[in-house]
Amino acid sequence: MIVTHTSSKASSRPYAGYGPSAGAALATLRPDHTAWAECPGLVQGHPMIITRTPFRISFFGGGSDYPVYYREHGGEVLNTTINHYCYITCRYLPPFFDYKYRIRYSRSEMTNTIDEIEHPSVRECLRFCGIEHGVEIVHTSDIPAMSGIGSSSSFTVGLLQALYALKGEMVTKRRLALDAIHIEQNIIGESVGSQDQTAAAFGGFNRIEFGGRDDGIFVQPVVLPPEKLQYFQEHMLLCFTGFSRYASEIAGEQVRSTPQKLRELRRIREMVGEALDILRGPAYGYDAFGRLLHESWMLKRELTELVSSSEIDEIYETAIDAGALGGKLCGAGGGGFFLFFVPPERQAQVRRALQQFLVVPFRFETLASHIVFYAH
């Protein structure tokens, strides 16, 4: 259980950061005073928003979702959101404190200006959304950061969802995805692809295409009979390696080497269509999906030497020897979660072979980033 206590000692300077007339507002308790009007949280009754945004696992196509590739060649991925989430709590911060912004994630930040905020996504989302009043933002998560399941982009999408709601705006899934992509790629300047933001904003098991008109995003849900989808999910085994990973460094190297890796990326993209053909076929042929994952992982290791390591290779070989048909590191590589495709009758022996690592149960999630609590 995660408990976050957000109160703090009040400032000896009432309404710090809200102008010289703020102290008078507290003395007179007049709601029409300008200082009170400057703090929507007090005027409107402390609005509170909590968003819940799913993480994702990617099966095929990763790497073709980077703009440097898909703007020229087009890209596509096959991924799904899962039932593990990022939670963002957001409200206007009452102006009783020495600071105007209070941000809590793995660290705590308390600042008087947006420029002072060190968390890049928080800082740039506040600027992008035009938030002028003090706010409090609290982040909690089911799964740690830097684990390869799109946590940073889920954070950005969930935060944008909360900030728009705080302003009283309802936005489309497409706008959430495009805004998050713009903030991460163009404003912060991170070396990230476009599938994580899209998955978090749209939710579900999807084929996502990138490129074409205005670098468009086209999301096509994968439709399978419930019994086939259930059977497919029973082949999944998600294992946490415990190795830290730095996606931006790995992705940066991959972006730089893209012109030399066009053959590999073209083949990785082609696997999306092949995987869908397997899924649409008879369920007894689903083992081919695992073998295709194996081919994909072998190709992914060729994109940059940072994708894997001797320790990661050993984990993969152990799982294969125990009965897995294929697998891949989630995300850019370097560590985090390993996804294995294992026939149900072999799962016990694979779990025993990987018993030193944490196996995390999961199910596919159909919901996108959404508001779970909204109150004044």
Order of alpha helices (4+ residues) and beta strands (2+ residues): alpha-alpha-alpha-beta-alpha-beta-beta-beta-alpha-beta-alpha-alpha-alpha-beta-beta-alpha-beta-alpha-alpha-alpha-alpha-beta-beta-alpha-beta-beta-beta
